[in-house]
Amino acid sequence: MAAYTIILIKTCSKERFNTNFQVYALGWVLADRNGFKVESHSGGLMGMLSLNLMVPDLNPASSMIMGINVLEKIKI
């Protein structure tokens, strides 16, 4: 049993980012973008969204956490 799921690559991603593979692995999305391996994980709770992004070959990592008002968006 594999600990990953292969994700179909959309044509726009293949053309825009030169993507050859994309898999979902235990909460992380692993893909190649313009020849570099990219690891990302996103999530959220009521009122918050987050995104973690790493590019091991270049050694950068970034995290973004946003506060949002979901109720305002859906007019409740």
C-alpha positions as CSV (number, residue, x, y, z in Angstrom):
1,M,0.0,0.0,0.0
2,A,1.4,3.4,-1.0
3,A,1.3,6.4,1.3
4,Y,0.5,8.7,-1.5
5,T,-2.2,9.4,-4.1
6,I,-1.4,10.5,-7.6
7,I,-3.2,13.7,-8.6
8,L,-4.1,14.4,-12.2
9,I,-2.3,17.4,-13.6
10,K,-4.5,20.0,-15.2
11,T,-3.4,21.2,-18.7
12,C,-3.1,24.8,-17.4
13,S,-0.7,23.7,-14.6
14,K,1.4,21.7,-17.1
15,E,1.7,24.6,-19.5
16,R,2.2,27.3,-16.9
17,F,4.5,25.6,-14.4
18,N,6.0,22.8,-16.6
19,T,4.6,20.2,-14.1
20,N,5.4,16.6,-14.6
21,F,4.1,15.1,-11.4
22,Q,1.8,15.9,-8.5
23,V,1.0,13.6,-5.6
24,Y,-0.9,13.9,-2.2
25,A,1.2,12.4,0.6
26,L,-0.1,12.4,4.1
27,G,-1.5,15.9,4.1
28,W,1.2,17.3,1.8
29,V,1.1,18.0,-1.9
30,L,4.4,17.2,-3.6
31,A,4.9,18.4,-7.2
32,D,7.5,19.8,-9.5
33,R,7.3,23.4,-10.7
34,N,9.6,24.6,-13.4
35,G,12.1,21.8,-12.5
36,F,12.1,22.3,-8.7
37,K,10.4,20.0,-6.2
38,V,7.8,21.9,-4.3
39,E,6.2,20.7,-1.0
40,S,3.0,22.4,0.2
41,H,0.3,22.0,2.9
42,S,-2.7,24.1,3.4
43,G,-5.6,24.1,5.9
44,G,-7.9,26.2,7.8
45,L,-10.4,26.7,10.6
46,M,-13.3,29.0,11.0
47,G,-11.9,32.5,10.4
48,M,-8.3,31.3,9.4
49,L,-6.5,29.9,6.4
50,S,-2.9,28.8,6.2
51,L,-0.4,27.7,3.6
52,N,3.1,26.3,4.1
53,L,5.4,26.1,1.1
54,M,8.9,24.6,0.8
55,V,11.3,24.3,-2.1
56,P,14.1,22.0,-0.8
57,D,16.4,22.5,-3.8
58,L,16.5,26.2,-3.2
59,N,16.2,25.9,0.6
60,P,13.5,28.5,1.1
61,A,10.3,28.0,3.1
62,S,7.4,30.3,3.7
63,S,4.2,30.2,5.7
64,M,1.1,32.4,5.2
65,I,-1.7,32.7,7.8
66,M,-4.7,34.8,7.0
67,G,-7.6,35.9,9.0
68,I,-10.9,35.9,7.1
69,N,-14.6,36.5,7.8
70,V,-16.3,33.5,6.1
71,L,-19.8,34.6,7.3
72,E,-19.4,37.9,5.5
73,K,-18.5,36.1,2.2
74,I,-21.6,33.9,2.2
75,K,-24.0,36.6,3.4
76,I,-25.3,34.8,6.6
